[in-house]
Amino acid sequence: MSDRQNILERIKKFLALSQSSNPAEAAIALSRAQKLMQEHSISIEDVNLSSVTEIELLALPTLRAKHLMGLLGGIISSAFGLDHFFRTQNGKINSIVFIGAKDRVEVASYTFTLLSRQLAVIKKEFAKKERLRLSPITLKKIALFSEEKLLEYAHEFNMPPSAVYTWIKNTIKQQENKEVAKNTEAYVYGYLKAVKEKVQDYALSFNEKKLIADYTAKNYPNLTDMRQRSKKFTKQMLQSYTRGSKDAQAFNIFQGIKGQTTTKLYYEN
């Protein structure tokens, strides 16, 4: 803990004691709090905002798509009464910053990490199944090109038949890879949508919301809204989305988080 943070904690303790029912004790505590604030140029706003903290977490490479991280960040923030924003790089999310009460930020950080890892495993497993489903279809598409057709293309493009065959095979394989990726992301998106619907919003008081908003405005005045393009679902993507939604029904965001208590943020006047 920094020297300034130590001083802020001392001021908060004195301010708490200033609410004592003993008038003399309350007056002394308030006087000491005011003295510390004057000596270190600390305002009551600084004291209030010191109750708010933040943590930055890297997004897993497999979950950096905006529509996936947007949902994941919203789920965690809603569950623990936090605010969040993203840092992007080359059009994809690089990290997420959670803002709120210290204990809730810590638990949210732990939950975000666990859920991210679980989603990465789920995504990998679904992609593997999807590739097994699509590989025979890919082989059939490649087999449709007869030797006569390959010779025709070879003559048309002035290429050896073997090069034409390799080009066709690679092109069809790329199509398979794209379909696997799209269907897998649709599955994870459906999974996260179902999780979001199950999460109950943390009940933040007006003062807590204001503290978090004030902290964000003070420290990050130039934040802008993240733009997301709407996605068109194919029939197979919709089926993957629905399957993901069904598979998420047994998920519990608080599973494995026991014995955790959280505090409320508050204002000192």
HUDA-V526916 format. One record per residue. N is the residue number from 1. OMEGA is omega in whole degrees, 0 to 359 (none if undefined). Layout:
n->(N N)
omega->(OMEGA OMEGA)
This chain:
n->(1 2 3 4 5 6 7 8 9 10 11 12 13 14 15 16 17 18 19 20 21 22 23 24 25 26 27 28 29 30 31 32 33 34 35 36 37 38 39 40 41 42 43 44 45 46 47 48 49 50 51 52 53 54 55 56 57 58 59 60 61 62 63 64 65 66 67 68 69 70 71 72 73 74 75 76 77 78 79 80 81 82 83 84 85 86 87 88 89 90 91 92 93 94 95 96 97 98 99 100 101 102 103 104 105 106 107 108 109 110 111 112 113 114 115 116 117 118 119 120 121 122 123 124 125 126 127 128 129 130 131 132 133 134 135 136 137 138 139 140 141 142 143 144 145 146 147 148 149 150 151 152 153 154 155 156 157 158 159 160 161 162 163 164 165 166 167 168 169 170 171 172 173 174 175 176 177 178 179 180 181 182 183 184 185 186 187 188 189 190 191 192 193 194 195 196 197 198 199 200 201 202 203 204 205 206 207 208 209 210 211 212 213 214 215 216 217 218 219 220 221 222 223 224 225 226 227 228 229 230 231 232 233 234 235 236 237 238 239 240 241 242 243 244 245 246 247 248 249 250 251 252 253 254 255 256 257 258 259 260 261 262 263 264 265 266 267 268 269)
omega->(182 178 180 179 176 180 178 179 177 179 180 178 178 178 177 178 180 176 181 177 177 185 182 179 180 182 180 181 179 179 180 178 180 180 179 180 179 182 186 178 180 179 178 176 178 180 180 184 178 176 181 178 180 174 179 182 179 175 176 182 183 183 186 177 186 184 178 181 176 178 183 178 179 179 182 181 179 184 187 176 182 168 179 170 184 168 186 178 180 176 178 183 180 181 177 178 176 182 178 178 188 184 180 176 180 180 179 178 179 181 178 181 180 183 178 180 179 180 179 178 180 180 180 181 180 179 179 179 181 178 177 179 186 184 178 178 178 180 178 179 180 183 180 181 182 179 179 181 179 179 178 179 180 179 183 184 179 180 174 179 180 179 178 180 179 179 179 181 181 180 180 178 177 177 177 180 179 180 176 181 181 181 180 178 177 178 181 178 178 179 181 178 179 177 181 180 182 185 177 182 175 184 177 175 178 181 179 179 181 178 181 179 179 179 181 181 181 186 182 185 187 179 177 179 178 180 177 176 176 183 175 182 169 179 181 177 179 177 178 178 181 179 177 179 180 183 182 186 182 184 176 185 182 179 180 178 185 175 181 174 181 181 176 172 180 178 166 179 none)
